[in-house]
Amino acid sequence: MKTLYFVLIPVFMVILTVIAWLWNGPAAFVPGIPGSWVFVASPAGLTSSTNSFAEAGVPMLTAVLRSVCAGVAALAALGLVLHRWLGEWRLPSPLVCGIYGVTLAIVCASPVALRSRPPPERYAASLPVHVTIPVTRPASAPPSETVAPGLTLHFDCLDSRCGVRAGDGCAAYPDYPPPEHWKLRRDERRGWWAFDTGEAQLLFRDGDHACLAPRYVHVMRDVRPATGAYVLAFALVLLATLSALTMRSASANARRARFFGFLALLSCAWALYPALPALLTVWF
């Protein structure tokens, strides 16, 4: 039995990791190319990165909706575990069918309503270009340049190739072979900037210019869910459909009907987890 636990626990953790990735989608920027960080010597003589990453905020409505979906899923999972001890209590069929119908409509409408938006990994590259910065700079060029109110870029050059820093915050350095230009992009709605090389984007915010690593949930109003999120949502809707049909056919057996009712609710809640907040951004 202990051996079985040692096998099942890692498998369970891997499954949770994969499901979390499918729900959240990839990060809203392409991870930096090798050499994209600028390193400076610390007072102790060791090198340390100049970058400090900051948390990106989640809109309140999105956080509430996701919490409701997660709560319903947790209650349904608890019901699945404890359904044998609930006696002859029946899960209301109209409630399950109503939630299933709403889920089916939302999951099917989401790809249509959001089809014109870019995928999460293209978010930074879809922002408008504010200024184009050459990677190679002449020796006579000034080491700093103010490109916008409150934003001064500093250049750290080596072998005619220049890394760029936003104030004392986020910094990027070109890889080999270097791109011809940095493109500095701007998200006016959130007060974010992006260093874009065409192969990688590095985002930072106004004020302290700290680096950001936003995910789909942080930029939901400007992108569509990841492909993995759609695949998972439709798979869960299919499971909910089968569970709801089985629940109706097993109406004479209270325990069996209750089990598949909870399974349908669990599937619907997790299918709505990425789709419902995304669809509401079309109108709100």
Contacts in CASP RR format, 6 or more apart in sequence:
PFRMAT RR
TARGET T0000
AUTHOR 0000-0000-0000
METHOD contacts of the structure
MODEL  1
MKTLYFVLIPVFMVILTVIAWLWNGPAAFVPGIPGSWVFVASPAGLTSST
NSFAEAGVPMLTAVLRSVCAGVAALAALGLVLHRWLGEWRLPSPLVCGIY
GVTLAIVCASPVALRSRPPPERYAASLPVHVTIPVTRPASAPPSETVAPG
LTLHFDCLDSRCGVRAGDGCAAYPDYPPPEHWKLRRDERRGWWAFDTGEA
QLLFRDGDHACLAPRYVHVMRDVRPATGAYVLAFALVLLATLSALTMRSA
SANARRARFFGFLALLSCAWALYPALPALLTVWF
19 232 0 8 1.000
22 226 0 8 1.000
22 228 0 8 1.000
22 229 0 8 1.000
22 231 0 8 1.000
22 232 0 8 1.000
23 229 0 8 1.000
23 232 0 8 1.000
23 270 0 8 1.000
23 273 0 8 1.000
23 274 0 8 1.000
24 215 0 8 1.000
24 216 0 8 1.000
24 217 0 8 1.000
24 226 0 8 1.000
24 229 0 8 1.000
24 274 0 8 1.000
25 120 0 8 1.000
25 215 0 8 1.000
25 216 0 8 1.000
25 225 0 8 1.000
25 226 0 8 1.000
25 228 0 8 1.000
25 229 0 8 1.000
25 274 0 8 1.000
26 119 0 8 1.000
26 120 0 8 1.000
26 121 0 8 1.000
26 215 0 8 1.000
26 216 0 8 1.000
26 226 0 8 1.000
27 120 0 8 1.000
27 121 0 8 1.000
27 213 0 8 1.000
27 214 0 8 1.000
27 215 0 8 1.000
28 120 0 8 1.000
28 121 0 8 1.000
28 123 0 8 1.000
28 124 0 8 1.000
28 203 0 8 1.000
28 214 0 8 1.000
28 215 0 8 1.000
28 216 0 8 1.000
28 218 0 8 1.000
28 219 0 8 1.000
28 223 0 8 1.000
29 121 0 8 1.000
29 123 0 8 1.000
29 124 0 8 1.000
29 194 0 8 1.000
29 200 0 8 1.000
29 201 0 8 1.000
29 202 0 8 1.000
29 203 0 8 1.000
29 213 0 8 1.000
29 214 0 8 1.000
30 121 0 8 1.000
30 124 0 8 1.000
30 199 0 8 1.000
30 200 0 8 1.000
30 201 0 8 1.000
31 200 0 8 1.000
32 172 0 8 1.000
32 200 0 8 1.000
32 201 0 8 1.000
32 202 0 8 1.000
33 175 0 8 1.000
33 197 0 8 1.000
33 199 0 8 1.000
33 200 0 8 1.000
34 175 0 8 1.000
35 173 0 8 1.000
35 174 0 8 1.000
35 175 0 8 1.000
36 172 0 8 1.000
36 173 0 8 1.000
36 174 0 8 1.000
36 175 0 8 1.000
36 200 0 8 1.000
36 202 0 8 1.000
37 49 0 8 1.000
37 50 0 8 1.000
37 51 0 8 1.000
37 171 0 8 1.000
37 172 0 8 1.000
37 173 0 8 1.000
38 49 0 8 1.000
38 50 0 8 1.000
38 51 0 8 1.000
38 156 0 8 1.000
38 163 0 8 1.000
38 165 0 8 1.000
38 171 0 8 1.000
38 172 0 8 1.000
38 173 0 8 1.000
39 47 0 8 1.000
39 48 0 8 1.000
39 49 0 8 1.000
39 50 0 8 1.000
40 47 0 8 1.000
40 48 0 8 1.000
40 50 0 8 1.000
41 47 0 8 1.000
42 48 0 8 1.000
50 165 0 8 1.000
50 168 0 8 1.000
50 169 0 8 1.000
50 171 0 8 1.000
51 169 0 8 1.000
51 170 0 8 1.000
51 171 0 8 1.000
51 210 0 8 1.000
51 211 0 8 1.000
52 169 0 8 1.000
52 210 0 8 1.000
52 211 0 8 1.000
53 210 0 8 1.000
53 211 0 8 1.000
53 212 0 8 1.000
53 213 0 8 1.000
54 205 0 8 1.000
54 208 0 8 1.000
54 210 0 8 1.000
54 211 0 8 1.000
54 212 0 8 1.000
56 212 0 8 1.000
56 213 0 8 1.000
56 214 0 8 1.000
56 215 0 8 1.000
56 218 0 8 1.000
57 218 0 8 1.000
58 217 0 8 1.000
58 218 0 8 1.000
59 220 0 8 1.000
59 221 0 8 1.000
61 277 0 8 1.000
61 280 0 8 1.000
61 284 0 8 1.000
62 217 0 8 1.000
62 220 0 8 1.000
62 277 0 8 1.000
65 276 0 8 1.000
65 277 0 8 1.000
65 280 0 8 1.000
66 217 0 8 1.000
66 273 0 8 1.000
66 277 0 8 1.000
69 269 0 8 1.000
69 270 0 8 1.000
69 272 0 8 1.000
69 273 0 8 1.000
69 276 0 8 1.000
70 269 0 8 1.000
70 273 0 8 1.000
71 269 0 8 1.000
72 265 0 8 1.000
72 268 0 8 1.000
72 269 0 8 1.000
73 265 0 8 1.000
73 266 0 8 1.000
73 269 0 8 1.000
73 270 0 8 1.000
73 273 0 8 1.000
75 265 0 8 1.000
76 262 0 8 1.000
76 263 0 8 1.000
76 265 0 8 1.000
76 266 0 8 1.000
76 269 0 8 1.000
77 262 0 8 1.000
77 266 0 8 1.000
79 86 0 8 1.000
79 262 0 8 1.000
80 259 0 8 1.000
80 262 0 8 1.000
80 263 0 8 1.000
80 266 0 8 1.000
83 255 0 8 1.000
83 258 0 8 1.000
83 259 0 8 1.000
83 262 0 8 1.000
84 255 0 8 1.000
86 255 0 8 1.000
86 258 0 8 1.000
87 254 0 8 1.000
87 255 0 8 1.000
88 254 0 8 1.000
89 254 0 8 1.000
89 258 0 8 1.000
90 254 0 8 1.000
90 257 0 8 1.000
90 258 0 8 1.000
91 247 0 8 1.000
91 257 0 8 1.000
91 258 0 8 1.000
91 261 0 8 1.000
91 262 0 8 1.000
91 265 0 8 1.000
93 247 0 8 1.000
93 248 0 8 1.000
93 251 0 8 1.000
93 257 0 8 1.000
96 244 0 8 1.000
96 247 0 8 1.000
96 261 0 8 1.000
96 264 0 8 1.000
96 265 0 8 1.000
97 244 0 8 1.000
99 264 0 8 1.000
99 265 0 8 1.000
99 268 0 8 1.000
100 240 0 8 1.000
100 241 0 8 1.000
100 244 0 8 1.000
100 264 0 8 1.000
100 268 0 8 1.000
102 268 0 8 1.000
103 237 0 8 1.000
103 240 0 8 1.000
103 268 0 8 1.000
103 271 0 8 1.000
103 272 0 8 1.000
104 237 0 8 1.000
104 240 0 8 1.000
104 241 0 8 1.000
106 272 0 8 1.000
106 275 0 8 1.000
106 276 0 8 1.000
106 279 0 8 1.000
107 233 0 8 1.000
107 234 0 8 1.000
107 237 0 8 1.000
107 271 0 8 1.000
107 272 0 8 1.000
107 275 0 8 1.000
109 279 0 8 1.000
110 225 0 8 1.000
110 230 0 8 1.000
110 233 0 8 1.000
110 275 0 8 1.000
110 278 0 8 1.000
110 279 0 8 1.000
111 224 0 8 1.000
111 230 0 8 1.000
113 279 0 8 1.000
113 282 0 8 1.000
114 224 0 8 1.000
114 225 0 8 1.000
114 278 0 8 1.000
114 279 0 8 1.000
114 282 0 8 1.000
115 224 0 8 1.000
117 222 0 8 1.000
117 223 0 8 1.000
117 224 0 8 1.000
118 125 0 8 1.000
118 126 0 8 1.000
118 222 0 8 1.000
118 223 0 8 1.000
118 224 0 8 1.000
119 223 0 8 1.000
119 224 0 8 1.000
119 226 0 8 1.000
119 227 0 8 1.000
120 215 0 8 1.000
120 216 0 8 1.000
120 219 0 8 1.000
120 223 0 8 1.000
120 224 0 8 1.000
120 225 0 8 1.000
120 226 0 8 1.000
121 226 0 8 1.000
122 223 0 8 1.000
123 214 0 8 1.000
123 219 0 8 1.000
123 222 0 8 1.000
123 223 0 8 1.000
124 185 0 8 1.000
124 194 0 8 1.000
124 196 0 8 1.000
124 201 0 8 1.000
124 203 0 8 1.000
125 185 0 8 1.000
125 196 0 8 1.000
125 198 0 8 1.000
125 201 0 8 1.000
126 222 0 8 1.000
127 185 0 8 1.000
127 186 0 8 1.000
127 187 0 8 1.000
127 194 0 8 1.000
127 196 0 8 1.000
128 185 0 8 1.000
128 186 0 8 1.000
129 183 0 8 1.000
129 184 0 8 1.000
129 185 0 8 1.000
129 196 0 8 1.000
130 147 0 8 1.000
130 148 0 8 1.000
130 184 0 8 1.000
130 185 0 8 1.000
130 186 0 8 1.000
130 193 0 8 1.000
131 147 0 8 1.000
131 183 0 8 1.000
131 184 0 8 1.000
132 181 0 8 1.000
132 182 0 8 1.000
132 183 0 8 1.000
132 184 0 8 1.000
133 153 0 8 1.000
133 164 0 8 1.000
133 181 0 8 1.000
133 182 0 8 1.000
133 183 0 8 1.000
133 184 0 8 1.000
134 180 0 8 1.000
134 181 0 8 1.000
134 182 0 8 1.000
135 161 0 8 1.000
135 162 0 8 1.000
135 163 0 8 1.000
135 174 0 8 1.000
135 178 0 8 1.000
135 179 0 8 1.000
135 180 0 8 1.000
135 181 0 8 1.000
135 182 0 8 1.000
136 160 0 8 1.000
136 161 0 8 1.000
136 162 0 8 1.000
136 178 0 8 1.000
137 155 0 8 1.000
137 157 0 8 1.000
137 160 0 8 1.000
137 162 0 8 1.000
141 155 0 8 1.000
143 154 0 8 1.000
143 155 0 8 1.000
144 152 0 8 1.000
144 153 0 8 1.000
144 154 0 8 1.000
144 155 0 8 1.000
145 152 0 8 1.000
145 153 0 8 1.000
145 155 0 8 1.000
146 152 0 8 1.000
146 153 0 8 1.000
147 153 0 8 1.000
147 184 0 8 1.000
148 186 0 8 1.000
150 206 0 8 1.000
150 207 0 8 1.000
151 166 0 8 1.000
151 167 0 8 1.000
151 193 0 8 1.000
151 206 0 8 1.000
151 209 0 8 1.000
152 166 0 8 1.000
152 167 0 8 1.000
153 164 0 8 1.000
153 165 0 8 1.000
153 166 0 8 1.000
153 167 0 8 1.000
153 184 0 8 1.000
154 164 0 8 1.000
154 165 0 8 1.000
154 167 0 8 1.000
155 162 0 8 1.000
155 163 0 8 1.000
155 164 0 8 1.000
155 165 0 8 1.000
156 162 0 8 1.000
156 163 0 8 1.000
156 164 0 8 1.000
156 165 0 8 1.000
156 171 0 8 1.000
156 173 0 8 1.000
157 163 0 8 1.000
161 173 0 8 1.000
161 174 0 8 1.000
161 178 0 8 1.000
162 174 0 8 1.000
163 171 0 8 1.000
163 172 0 8 1.000
163 173 0 8 1.000
163 174 0 8 1.000
164 171 0 8 1.000
164 172 0 8 1.000
164 173 0 8 1.000
164 182 0 8 1.000
164 195 0 8 1.000
165 171 0 8 1.000
166 193 0 8 1.000
166 195 0 8 1.000
166 204 0 8 1.000
166 209 0 8 1.000
167 209 0 8 1.000
168 208 0 8 1.000
168 209 0 8 1.000
169 204 0 8 1.000
169 208 0 8 1.000
169 209 0 8 1.000
169 210 0 8 1.000
169 211 0 8 1.000
170 195 0 8 1.000
170 202 0 8 1.000
170 203 0 8 1.000
170 204 0 8 1.000
170 209 0 8 1.000
170 210 0 8 1.000
170 211 0 8 1.000
172 182 0 8 1.000
172 195 0 8 1.000
172 197 0 8 1.000
172 202 0 8 1.000
174 182 0 8 1.000
174 197 0 8 1.000
175 199 0 8 1.000
179 197 0 8 1.000
179 198 0 8 1.000
179 199 0 8 1.000
182 195 0 8 1.000
182 196 0 8 1.000
182 197 0 8 1.000
183 195 0 8 1.000
183 196 0 8 1.000
183 197 0 8 1.000
183 198 0 8 1.000
184 193 0 8 1.000
184 194 0 8 1.000
184 195 0 8 1.000
184 196 0 8 1.000
185 193 0 8 1.000
185 194 0 8 1.000
185 196 0 8 1.000
185 201 0 8 1.000
186 192 0 8 1.000
186 193 0 8 1.000
186 194 0 8 1.000
187 193 0 8 1.000
187 194 0 8 1.000
189 221 0 8 1.000
189 222 0 8 1.000
190 205 0 8 1.000
190 219 0 8 1.000
191 205 0 8 1.000
191 206 0 8 1.000
192 203 0 8 1.000
192 204 0 8 1.000
192 205 0 8 1.000
192 206 0 8 1.000
192 212 0 8 1.000
193 203 0 8 1.000
193 204 0 8 1.000
193 205 0 8 1.000
193 206 0 8 1.000
193 209 0 8 1.000
194 201 0 8 1.000
194 202 0 8 1.000
194 203 0 8 1.000
194 204 0 8 1.000
195 201 0 8 1.000
195 202 0 8 1.000
195 204 0 8 1.000
202 211 0 8 1.000
203 211 0 8 1.000
203 212 0 8 1.000
203 213 0 8 1.000
203 214 0 8 1.000
204 210 0 8 1.000
204 211 0 8 1.000
204 212 0 8 1.000
205 212 0 8 1.000
216 223 0 8 1.000
216 225 0 8 1.000
216 226 0 8 1.000
216 229 0 8 1.000
216 274 0 8 1.000
217 277 0 8 1.000
220 277 0 8 1.000
220 278 0 8 1.000
220 281 0 8 1.000
221 281 0 8 1.000
224 278 0 8 1.000
225 233 0 8 1.000
225 274 0 8 1.000
225 275 0 8 1.000
225 278 0 8 1.000
229 274 0 8 1.000
229 275 0 8 1.000
232 270 0 8 1.000
232 271 0 8 1.000
232 274 0 8 1.000
233 271 0 8 1.000
233 274 0 8 1.000
233 275 0 8 1.000
234 271 0 8 1.000
236 267 0 8 1.000
236 268 0 8 1.000
236 270 0 8 1.000
236 271 0 8 1.000
237 267 0 8 1.000
237 268 0 8 1.000
237 271 0 8 1.000
239 263 0 8 1.000
239 267 0 8 1.000
240 263 0 8 1.000
240 264 0 8 1.000
240 267 0 8 1.000
240 268 0 8 1.000
240 271 0 8 1.000
243 260 0 8 1.000
243 261 0 8 1.000
243 263 0 8 1.000
243 264 0 8 1.000
243 267 0 8 1.000
244 260 0 8 1.000
244 261 0 8 1.000
244 264 0 8 1.000
246 256 0 8 1.000
246 260 0 8 1.000
247 257 0 8 1.000
247 260 0 8 1.000
247 261 0 8 1.000
247 264 0 8 1.000
248 257 0 8 1.000
250 256 0 8 1.000
250 257 0 8 1.000
250 260 0 8 1.000
251 257 0 8 1.000
END
